[in-house]
Amino acid sequence: MPVNGLLNTDITKMSHDEENALIAERRRKLHALRESGIAYPNDFRRDALAEELHQTHGAKDNDALETEVITVSVAGRMMAKRVMGKASFAKLQDRSGQIQLFVQRNSIGEDVYEAFRHWDVGDIVAAEGRLFKTKTGELSVWVERLRLMTKSLRPLPEKFHGLSDQEQRYRQRYVDLIVNEGSREVFRLRSRIVKYIRDYLDTLGFQEVETPMMHAIPGGALARPFVTHHNALDMKLYLRIAPELYLKRLVVGGFERVYEINRSFRNEGVSTQHNPEFTMLEVYMAYADFNDQMELVESMIHGLAGGLMGGGVCTYQDREVDLGSPFRRQSLEEAVLEANPAMESERCRDVAYLREVCDGLGIHVENSWGAGKLLTEVFEKTVEPGLWDPTFITGFPTEVSPLARSNDLDPFITDRFELFLTGREIANGFSELNDPEEQARRFGEQVAS
């Protein structure tokens, strides 16, 4: 049922002129508010949230609520309004959820009721009144005092479809959060995940730190940095690609277990899996190797799944993901041969043969690439997209792992793992290369290539 011509209007399908007309009408209402008094008051204080009211009083019947006479003050954004003569209903949304308002002309006065009739969906409203239940059993506030706190100048997306365009949701995240409960829940879950990670690592004796975000030299990963200028020092600086070098210095200084939940910046492509600015967890642990790191990561994710998601199996993009079972472990070479049964296992390190394989798969090849890089390209093309449930891939070639320790028995590969989930890499770890001369040699090779 349309209310003020807005509830069933999809602004994503409006013409520019139609949207401007709606905004102009709301500005006229704001102008009238300014003339009548304070347009944006800041003197209301609520004493209850929607979710708390539902949890505490939702199971009570109306007789019990009438007997207790529970008076509350609530405030939030008006998400729906239904006007019916001398009485109306509205849905108020605060940070916890929604509560229904019952607005009656006899209860709030004719002047306020008439003003309320012209308020718009999206306005922020404050209400005081007593709790009761409607004939349909919905917990509601019988409003006795009602105020407009903030006039919304732009219409919200149509209520039944919300903000559905993915790019618009990213660009106007604030609108997405207003109209999509699922998006708000993702934000809440993310905060709980970060808190869990901190608690988990702190319990194991790790020290959380903050390291510089502006570096004199770019380092820590193979990526193009963002460049800025420090005016006071008159020098070029780089936004960090990774906190790696500073965290390693802390290990050298005696912090044997250290971590940072950091913002990093990589001036490269943008996709659904890559953003130039992102949050990363980086952990360093002395007297341990990549096997210990895999145990750490797997245990942490098992705890996250059980503690925050109610079990080991969750759904992502309409597919189930098992986070509770032991993670699969497989070497890179084993994974490539499994996905490409026609390949000859004894030639997996033969450069000429791997070039033929890459050519058959349509993989672009550079003249400088050796067997390790070629094999990794085959892995990324044929294996990685199919790794849906958590899988540790180990044994990455030394050629593509300049910071990782070579395997003591097989120097072609390193003691390194990557964790894959839903077809993408979510973690990378390795036994540190602790031979400084070998590290310098590899850096030299990297620069030369």
N, C-alpha and C positions, 0 to 999 in steps of 0.2 A: 504494500500500500504506500503510495508516494506521500511524503510529508514535506511541505515547503518546496516540492518539486526537486528534492535533492536525493532522497534515499535510494531511488532506483535510477539515478543518473550515473553513468560510468564516465569519469573524467578522462579516462584513457581513450575514449571514443569521441569526446567533445571536440568541436572546432575551437580554434583559438579565440574567436569572437564570443562563442558561448561561454567559455571559461572566464574570459574577461568580464562579461556581463554579470556572472555570479560574483566575482570578486568585487566589482563596482557596487553591487547591491549590499554586500557585507560591509564595505567601507562606509556606505551611507548609514548603516546601522551603528557602526562605530562612532561616526560623527555625532549621531543623536545621543549616544552614551556620554561622549565628552561634554556635550552641552548640558546634560542633566546631572553631572557630578563626576566622580572619579571613575575613569573608564577601566583601569587596571588595578583594582584594590589588592592589598597584600596584608590584610589584617585577619584573615580567617585561618583557624587552626583546626584540623580534623582530629578525631580521636579513635577512628576505626578504619580498617581496610576491608575491602570486599571479601577476600579469602578468609580472613579471621572471622568475619560475621557468619559466613556459610559454615565454617568448621565448628564454631561455638554454638550457633543457634539453628543451623539448617535442619536438624533432626526434630526440633520441637514443633508441635502443632500450634495453630493460631490461638487456641484457648490459653495455652501456656504463655505465649508471647504477650497476649493481652493482660494476663494476670501480672507478669513481671514488669511490664511497662519499661522496655529497654529503649532509652533515648541515645541516639548516635549522631555524630557529625561526620559526614563523608564528603569527599571531593574527588573530581576526576574529569575526564573528557567524556562528553555526551556522544555516545556512539549510535544511538537510535532514539527516535521520538515518535510517539503515536498520540495525536490529539483527538479527543472524543468529547466535544462540547465542554461541559463543566469539569471534566476530569481527564487526565492524560497520564501516559506512562513514558518513562525514559530509561535508557540503559546508561549507567555511569561506569566508566572504566578507569581504575587506578592501577598502580604498579603491580598489584597482586591478582587482579581479575575484574569481574563486573558485578554490580549490584543494581537491582531495579528500583526506580523511584516511582512512587504514586503521587501525582501532583493534582490536588483538588482546589478549585477556585475558592471554596468556602474556607479551606484551611490556611491558605497563604494570602488571601486578599485579591480583589479583582484587579488592581493595578499590576501587581507582580505576576498574576496569572496571565494577563494580557501581554505583558512583556515576554514571558516565557514562551508563549505561542509563536513569537517571532525569532526566538533563538534558533541557531543552526546546529546541525550535526557537526561535531568537531569543536564546538565551544567548550571551555572548561567551566564547570559548574560546581558550586558548593551547596550542600543541603543539610538541614538538621531536621530530625523527626524521630518517630518511634518505629520499631520493627513490627511487622505483621506478615501474615501469609495471605496471598490472594486465593481466590476460589480454585485456581489450578495448582495451588501448593507451592508457589514460588516465593521465597523469602524476599521481602521488599521493605523499603523505607517509606512510611506515610509522612510526606514532607509537611513540615510546619513553617519552615523558613527556607527561602531559596534565593541564591545570589549568582549572578554571572561574574566570574572572576577574570576570564580572558576571552576576548572575541576572536574567533578563528576567521582569518581573512581568505583562506583558500579551502575549497571543498575537498572532502576525502574521496578516495575511490569508492566505487559502488560496493555496498556492504556484502553482497553475496559472493562476489568474486575477489574482492580485495585488490591488492596490487599484484598482478600476475606476471607482468612482463619482467623477465629476469634482469635485463640490463637496467631497467628503471628502478627495480628493487635495490640494486647495488648503488646506483647514483643517488637515490633518494631513500636512504636507509631509514631515516626518521619516519617517513610515511609508511614504509614497510613495517616498522615496529608498531606503529599505531594500529594498523588494520590486520596484521597477521600474528596471531598468538603463537604459531609455530616458530616464527622468527625470534620472538621474545624468549621462548623457551630455549632456543639454541644459545642465546647470549647467557642465560642463567646457567645452562649446562657447562658452557665454556668456563665460566668463573669457578664452578665447582671442580672442574677438571684441573685447573691451574692450582687451586688450593690443595687438592689431593696430591698432586705432584710435589708441591712444596713440603707437605707433611710427610710424604713417603721418603723423600731424600733427606730431610732433616732428621728423621728417625734413624737413618743409616749413617749419620755422622757427617753428612755433606754440609758445606758452608755456602750459603747463597751470597753472591757478590754482584756488584754493578761495575762494568768496565766502560772505558770511553767509547762514545759513538762516533767521534771525529778522529780520524787517524792521519798521521803524517805520511804514511805509506800504505797503500792498499794491500791487505794480506789476509790469509786465512782460508781462501777458497779461490777457485778459478772462475771469476765473474767480473764483469765490467762495473766499476764503482760509480756512484754519484760524486760529482766534484763540487766543492764549495770553497769559499774564501773567508779566512779569518781576518777581519779588518784590523783589529788591535795588533795582531802579530804580523800582519801583511804577508800571509803565507797561504798556499793552497792546501786544503785538507780534503779528505775523502770520507764519506759516510761509510760506516763499517759494513763489510761484506759478511763478516762473522767475528765473534769475540775470541776466536781461537788463540791468537798469539798472546793476548793479555791473560787469558786463563792459564795458559801454559807457564807464563811467568809466575803466576801465583803458586802453581805446583812446585816450581823451582824454589820459590821462597818459603815453602814449608806447608802450604795448605794442601794436604794430600788428597782431600776429597772436596771438590769445589764445583759449583754449577751456577749458571745464569739463565734466567728466562728473559730473553733479550729481543729487542727490535733490530732487525738487520735490513739492509737495502742493497738490491742488485739491479743495476740499470740495464735490464735486458727485456725480453719479450713478456707480454701479458697474456695469460690464458686462464681457463678455469682451474688450472693446477699451479699457476705461477703468478705471484703478485710482486711488484718491485719493492714493496714494504711488507714485511711479514714478521711474525713472532716465532722464535726458535728456542728450543731447550738444548743447551750444550753442557755436558757433564764430563768431568775428568776425575780419574780414580787411580791413585798410585798403587803399585804392587798388585796389579790385576792385568788381565789380557782381554781379548775380544770375546772369549767365551764367558767371562764374568760379566761383561757388558750385555751380552745377549740375555743372560739370566736376569740381570737387572731390569732390562726393558720388558721382557716377557712377564716377569712378576708384577711390574708396575701396571701393565695393561690389563692383566688378569684382575688385579685389585680394582682398577677403574671400572671394568665391566661389571664386576660383582657388586661393588659398593655404590656406584652411581647409576647403573642402567638396569639393575635388578636381575642380572644373570649374564651368562656368557654369550647369548645369541641376540643380536640386534639387527635392525633393518636399515639398509642404506640404498637409496635409489631403487626401492621396491625389491631388493634382493637381500637375503639373509647373510649375515657375516658372523662367523663363530669366533668370538674373542676369548672363550673360556677354555677351549681344549689346548693341549700342547701345540706350540707352533711348529710347523714343518721346517726342516732344515735340509738344505741341498746346496751343493757346490754349483758355481756358475757353469762349469763345463758339463756337469750332469744335467742341469736344467736345459742347456742348449741342445744336448743330444736327445733328451726326452721329447722336446718340442720339434726337433728336426730329425726324425728317424733315418732319413736318407743320408745324413752326414756320416763320414768315416771318422770314428773316434780316434784312431791313431794319427789323424792328420789335423786335429783340432788346434795345433800350434804351428801349422805350416802356413806361412804368409801367402804363398801363391795359391794354395787351395782355398784359404779363407777369402781371398779376393774374388775367386770364382763364386763362392757361396754368396758373398755380398752382392755381386753382380746379378745373380739369379734372383735375389730378394729385392732388387731395386734400391739397394743401399748405396748412397754416395760414399766414395772412398778417396782419401787424400794419399798422395804418394809417400808421405812421411810416416803413415801409420804402420805399426808393427802388428804382430800376431795378437798381442793383448788387446789393443784397441779394436782391431777387426772383430775379435771374438765378442767383445763387449757390445759392439754395434749389433751383431746378430742376436745377442741376448735381449737388447732393448727393443728390437723389432719383433721378435718372435715369441719371447717368453714373458716379459714384463706385463703386457696388457692382460694376460690371463691369470695372474697371481691374485686371486680374489680374497681367499682366507689368508690370515697372517702366515707369511713364509719368510724365513731367514735365508738369504742367498749369501754364500761364503765363497772364499777363494777368488776374489777379484784380482785380475792380473796386475802385476807391479807397474806396468806401463801406464795404467790409468789410476794409480793410487800412490801419488808422490809422497804422501805424508805417513803412509802405513808401513809397518815392519814386514819385511819379506818373511815368508814361511821358512823355517830353519831347514826343512827337508826338501822344499821345492821353491827355489828362488823366483820362478816364473810368476808365482802368485803371492799374495800377501795375506796376513792374518786380519782380514777385514770382512765385515758383513754389511748388508743392507736389508732392512725389513720392508717387505712389500705388503700392501693391504689395499683391496679394491682396485687393483691394477695400477697402483702408483707407489713410489718410494715414500716412506714416511720416517725412516731413520737410517742413519749411516754411522758406523762405528768401526774402530780398529785398534789393534795394539799399536801404540805409538812407536815410530821409528826413533829409537833412543841412541843411535850412533850419529853424532854430529857431523862427522866427515862424510858419511854416506848420504846424510840429508843434504849437505852442501853440493855433493856430486849430482844428486837428482835435480836439485834446483837449477844447477848449471845446464843440465840436459833439457830441462823444461824451457829455460830461456832461449836456448839455442834452437829449439824446434819451433 
